[in-house]
Amino acid sequence: MLAGPIYLIDRDIMETIIFEKSEQIVRIVFNRPPVNVLNIEMMQAINKFLEGLHNQDHVKLIIFSAVGKYFSAGVDMVDHAPQRVFELLEAFHGIFLNLRDLARPTIAAVNGPALGAGCELATFCDLVVATENAKFGQPEIRVGVFPPIAAVVFPHLLSKKRTMELILTGETIGAQEALTLGLVNRVVPSDKLDTAVDELVKKIAVNSGSVLQMTKMAIAASEGLNFPDAVKKVQDIYLNHLMPLEDTNEGLKAFLERRSPVWKDK
């Protein structure tokens, strides 16, 4: 997997999570079978890992995947105890804040159920490749709570009515329905998941890393703004952050000279 310029160069294996770092790609693999529930310690480790990527400009993509037949069944219910819930939310929400601040494209490779926090993390990613046996759901309502990230993100991904239905009923949906709703980019057979993710990675990683970051920043910056303010914000990023980049000038020059660009941020 991930051959060529994105070969594996570092691998850190914890008891419950695997971190892989290559020249351009990092992979975070849940390794707590059978259902890969996330506890506070795992989430803190993810945050520490993500925080360490802030000054590593060569990293272009972040991939989330899992060992076994579940992507993740959510967070460990033990950590929902009143004396731990603040620490739980701080660690969990920290993952999403770190991912947003990093401005690196993210991919979730989902094989099997992604429920609760697992669903929130997978669908928060920019791209989701799921197997035919993947399932998505927010069952929190059935145990007396609600999914905080889904409550924020789902209205931007789905219609308000579908958001309300999924969260209020705790319904679990299959991969094909998730694809129809726009929660998933593509659905593939289980034995084709790695190949499909690799193909997607190669199509993205061929582009400039710095331009990829600017593009994600522009998309994120317009969220929640009215159209005139969103256009103004994106224009500022385009003129003051994108255009000064060496890779932007190289890309435009290469197009005019009818040659392939040679990126500084490969």
Phi, psi and omega in degrees: 000152174052056182282178176074226187286358181244035181293157182288129179236348182205142181214123180240117184252114170269180179293325187240001182205145180242130175249124177242133179234129176240186182300325183233342189236140168241147181230132176247116187244119176289132186223054179231067180296158011273342187238006174054046175290145183262131174250175184301318182297320178296316182292323176295322178294320177298316180298317179298319179295314180296320179298330179286351181268352188300326181255017179254081187293342181288342181285124183256328188220150174237127182242132174253132176211187184208154174272137174096198189267358177239141167288300171190137178269010177111203182266156180293124183297336177301326182280357176276359179301143184310324182284351182239351190294326178296315179297322178299308182295322180297317179290317182294310181293332177300326178300313183290322177294319177296317179297320179294316181293327180293330179056034173259138174303142182236145178230134172253126175257105191251114175240112183092189186294138169237102189238151178058234179300330177296321177292317180299316181293316181296311185283344174288334180298152183294325181226141180231122172251122185238151174275168182295337180261012176289149176223151182227137179188157177239084185276011187303325184302332184285345176246016171089017176226182176229160181275108188295318181289319177298324178298330179273317190271320185304321179299340177272342181262329185234174171290158179299321182294319179290324175301311181299319181296313182295319183282321184284333180264338186072019183297142173257133181243156180277174184297320182293321177292321177298324177295315179298322181283344181094010176280341184231145179273320179205153179240131184226161173299154184304320183282359180250004186298309182299319180296316181296319179294316180300319179296319179293318179301314182296323179293328180274317187291344178290344182270166180296133179297317181293324178289324175301317180297315180298322180296315179294321177300319181295318180295317181292324185294335184274351183295131176083358181260152172290167189300312180300318179292323179295315179299317179298318181295314180293323178298321178297316178297318182297311185283318190261346180239320182281308186299327178288349183294141175299321182292327177295314178295322178294318180296316179293319179295317180297322179298315181294328181269003177056050177221167177284138179290150175247102187285142170288313177270079184291000000 
